[in-house]
């Protein structure tokens, strides 16, 4: 009975370690994706906000 209990404890420890390692890898991948540099910003400025588009009539009113 003691051997079976010891085996269950060891198996539980191994499963816990595998799950913890998998969770750590998933979080590292998430941070890597979230902080990865991008080469082109498109219509988004470097601070993350979209620039407002002005028409030619807006530009003449601001002068």
C-alpha positions as CSV (number, residue, x, y, z in Angstrom):
1,X,0.0,0.0,0.0
2,X,2.9,2.4,0.8
3,X,4.5,1.7,-2.6
4,X,1.2,2.5,-4.4
5,X,0.9,5.8,-2.4
6,X,4.5,6.7,-3.2
7,X,4.0,6.0,-6.8
8,X,0.8,8.2,-6.9
9,X,2.7,11.0,-5.2
10,X,5.6,10.7,-7.7
11,X,3.2,10.6,-10.7
12,X,1.3,13.7,-9.3
13,X,4.6,15.5,-8.9
14,X,5.6,14.7,-12.5
15,X,2.2,15.8,-13.8
16,X,2.5,19.1,-11.8
17,X,6.0,19.8,-13.2
18,X,4.9,19.1,-16.8
19,X,1.8,21.4,-16.4
20,X,3.9,24.1,-14.8
21,X,6.5,23.9,-17.6
22,X,3.7,24.1,-20.3
23,X,2.1,27.1,-18.6
24,X,5.4,28.9,-18.4
25,X,6.1,28.3,-22.1
26,X,2.6,29.5,-23.0
27,X,3.1,32.7,-21.0
28,X,6.5,33.3,-22.5
29,X,5.1,32.9,-26.0
30,X,2.3,35.3,-25.2
31,X,4.8,37.9,-24.0
32,X,7.0,37.4,-27.0
33,X,4.1,37.9,-29.3
34,X,2.9,41.0,-27.4
35,X,6.3,42.7,-27.3
36,X,7.5,41.7,-30.8
37,X,8.7,44.7,-32.8
38,X,6.8,45.4,-36.0
39,X,8.3,46.7,-39.2
40,X,5.4,48.7,-40.6
41,X,2.8,50.7,-38.7
42,X,0.3,51.2,-41.5
43,X,-2.2,53.7,-40.4
44,X,-1.3,53.4,-36.7
45,X,1.1,55.8,-35.1
46,X,3.9,54.6,-32.8
47,X,1.9,55.3,-29.7
48,X,-0.9,53.0,-30.9
49,X,-3.5,55.6,-31.8
50,X,-4.8,56.0,-35.4
51,X,-4.0,59.3,-37.0
52,X,-6.9,61.4,-38.0
53,X,-7.2,61.9,-41.7
54,X,-7.7,65.4,-43.0
55,X,-9.3,66.5,-46.2
56,X,-8.1,69.4,-48.3
57,X,-11.0,71.5,-46.9
58,X,-9.9,70.9,-43.4
59,X,-6.3,71.9,-44.2
60,X,-7.4,75.3,-45.6
61,X,-9.5,76.0,-42.5
62,X,-6.6,75.5,-40.2
63,X,-4.5,78.2,-41.8
